[in-house]
Amino acid sequence: MAFNMVEKHSSAYSVTWGINDIIYTEKTPYQKLFIIETEEFGRALVLDDILQTTINDEFYYHEMIAHVPLFTHANPRRVLIIGGGDGGTAREVLKHKCVEQIDLVDIDERVIAVCRKYLPELACSFDNPKVNVLITDGVKYVKSQKNKYDVVIIDSTDPEPMGPAVQLYSSDFYQSVYRCLNDDGLFVAHTDSPCFSFGSDNFRDFWHRINAYFPLTKAYITCVPSYISGYWSFTLGSKRYDPIRDYRHDTSIKTRFYTSELHRACFVLPRFMQELIAKKPKE
């Protein structure tokens, strides 16, 4: 018999999910972890009561966070993923044959283990020998690396004030990302929904923090049906390559959402997002 799960984002906004079954639950050292069967989107990963990814719409997010930076770089060979414990981003990065090594750093090994068992459609990437999983603090790891990676992808949980990912959105962290990249390196992070007051403030502040270190900063947008409002932002910081001018075409890579035409179009921001970027950040 189905029941509901309420995902609360603010005092004024929440989402109600129809749930057929709670498949697995665990309190890890870092967060509450659930695998559920939703009525609309199939099996899903939930962390700290926030839905992270679902079997039916995960490709919207994973393709856009992976292929936009990978197709922007001229020859990405070494890729770092911070977070990404469900495996979906690594799966998409592996489609690029030029990639020789993927280091995936996640602080919570239980997310990886549980996704291997219950979300194999995503976690299949962990079986590839190119994927090197490191269970450690992503902030500390990035700070210890210098001029090592061509592309860095921040595939973390949302920047909740008390959550495990909050430091992954700080100015100090973005400076560390800059230093760990090669001279022509670039990175991307998801930067919240711009459609609510808390999300638009985050988007604006994150863009300015990234722009303080990277000579080229570009925001892009996509839709993810299971995310808050469906409208989602990413911000790309690049040392050399312009994602609009320099991106590569490769029709041999099979995708369900990403296309070359969409690559260009996703950087066309609506006016309200342009105005957000033009505003000064809070800090």
N, C-alpha and C positions, 0 to 999 in steps of 0.2 A: 504494500500500500504506500503510495507516494506521500511525502510530507514536504515542508518548506524549510529552507535555510535563508535567513536574512543577513545580507552582507551590508554592514553599516559603514558609510563613508564619511558622513558628517551628521550633525544634529538635524539637518534638513533633507538629507538624501540617503536612500538605501535601496538595495536591489533584493528582490525575493526570487530565490531559485527553487524550482520544483525538483525534489530529490527522490529518486527511486530507492537508493540504498547507500548506506555508509559502508564502504568496502574495507577501509583500514583507518585506524587512528593511533596517534602516538604523540607524546610530549617529548620532543628532543631537547638537548641542552640549550637550544637557541630559540625554538618556536614550536607552536602547535602544528601538527601535520595531519592532514586528512586526505584520503582518496575517496571520492564520492562518485556515484552514478547519477548524473543529472538527466532530467527528462528531455531537455532540448539539445544539449551539447555532448552527451555521453560521459565517459569517465573524465574526471577532473582532479587536479592537484589544488588543494587549499592549504595555505599557510597563514597562521594567525587570523583565521576566519575571513581571509581575503582569497577569492578564487584567482589562481595564477595562470593556469592553462587548461584547455580542454582538448579532447581528441578531435572534436569536430571543427574547431576554428583555430587551432594552434598555428597553422601554416600562415595565417595572416601576419602574425607577429614574428615568428621565427624567420620567415623569408625576408621580411623587411629589415630586421635588425642585422641579419647576416649578409645578404646579397648587396645591399646598397654600399656598405663600406668595402666589401671584397671586390666588387666590380669597379669601384672608384680607384683603388690602388693598382698600379701598373703590373706588379708582380708579387702578390702577397704569398710569402713562403712560411713565415712563422706568425701564428695567431695566438693571442691570449684571450681567453674568455673568463671574466670574473663573474661568479655565480653560474647560472646555466645548468643547475643540478638536475633538471628534467631531461637534458640531453638534446633537446630540439634544435638549439642554435648550433651546437657542434655537428649535428646531422647535416644541416644546410651548408656549413663551412666545408665539410668534407666533399661536397659536390664540386668544389674548385680543385682541379687536379694539380694546380701549381702549388697548393698548400702542402708543405712537407711535415709540419708539426703543429699540433694544437695543444697548448697547455690550458687546462681547465681548472680553475681554482675556486673551490667552494668551501665555506667554513663548516657546513653541516653535511657530514657523510651519510646521515640517515636519509636525506632527501634523495641522494643518488641511489642508495640501496633500494628504497621503496619504489622509486620510479622504474628501476630495472625490472622489478617484479610486476608492477601494476600498469605501467605506461611504456611497454616495450616498443611501441611505435616511435617514440621519441628517444628512449634510452638505448636503442640499438647502436647509437654512435659510440658508446663506451666500449664496445667490442672491437672497434677499429684500432690497429696498432699505432696510428698517427695521433691518437688522443691520449694525452698524458694527464691523468687526474691527480691533483694535489689538494689534500684536505688541510687547509690552513686559512688564515686571515688574509683576505684579498688586499686590504689596505697595507698591511705589513709586507706582503709579497711584492706588490707593485713598487713600494718604496725601496726595496732591495735590488731592483733590476735597473740596468742602465743600457740604453741603446740596443735593445734586444729584439723587439717585435716590430713587424710591419703593420699589423692591425691589432687593436685592442677593442674588445666588445664587452661592455658592462651590461650583463643580463641578470640584474639583481632584483630583489623584491623592492617594493615601493619605499620611498624615504619617510617611513613613519618615525616620529620623534624618538620613540623608545625601541625601534626595531633594529635588527642586526645589520641593516644596509645603510643606516643613516650617514655614516662616514664616507660612503662611496659617492656621495653627492657634495662633498666639501671642496673648497678651493684648494686646500693642501693636497687632497687626493688627485685632483685634476692636474696639478703641477707635477705630481709623481708620475702620472700617466704620460705626460709630455716627455719626461726624462727617460722613461722606459722604452719609448718608441725610437726607431731608427730615424735617420735624417729626413726620410720621405714618408714617415709613418703617419697614421691617422687612427682615430678611434671614434666610437659611437656609444651613446648611452640613451636609454629611454628616459624621457624627461617629463612624464606625467601628462594628464589630460588638461588641455588649456580651457576647458569649458566650465569650470567651477572656480570660485574665488581662491580656494586653497591650491587647486591645480594650476591656475594661471599664474599665481605668485611663484610657485615652484618652477614652472617653465621659464618665466622671465629670469629668476635668480640663477638657475642652472645655466642658462644660455650665457649670461654675463660672466659667470665664474669660468666657464670654458673659454670664452672669448678673451679673457685676461691673459691666457697662455698660448693660445693657438692663433697663428696668423690668418687662418681661414676657418670661420665658424658658420655652419649652415644648419638650420632646423628643417626637418621634414615631418610629414604627417601621414598617417594611415588610419584605417578603421580596424578595430578588433571587436567583434560583436559582444563578446563576453566581458569586456572591460568597461569601466565606468564611463558612461555616455557613448561608448563605442569609438570615440574620437581620441587618437593617441599621438603623442609627439615623440620624436627622437631628435637628438642634437649631435652633429658630427663635427669634430675638431680635427683639422688637417694641417700638417706642416708644409705640404707642397701641392697635393692634387686637389683640383676643384671637382666636386662630385657632379656638377652640371656639365662642365666642359670636358673633363678628362675620362669619364667613365667608359668602360669597355663593353662590347657586345659579345655575347656567346650564346647562341641559340641551342647549343648542345646540352646545356644544363636545364634539366627538367624542373619546372616550378608550377605551382598551382595559383599563386597570387602575383609574384613579382614578374614584371616585364621591363624591357628597356624603355618603353614609352612611359610606364608608370614611374620608373626611376627619375626621369626628367620631371614628370608632373608632380611628384610628391614634394618637391622643393618649392612649388608655387604656394605660398602661404596666403590665407585669407587676411583681409585688412586688419582685423582685430588682433591677429597674432603678430603682424608687422608692428602694430602700435604697442603691443606688449614688449617686444624687443627694444623699441625706441625708448621705453621708460627706464629710469634708473632703478637698479635693484635696491632692496631694502638695506643691504649691508654694503 
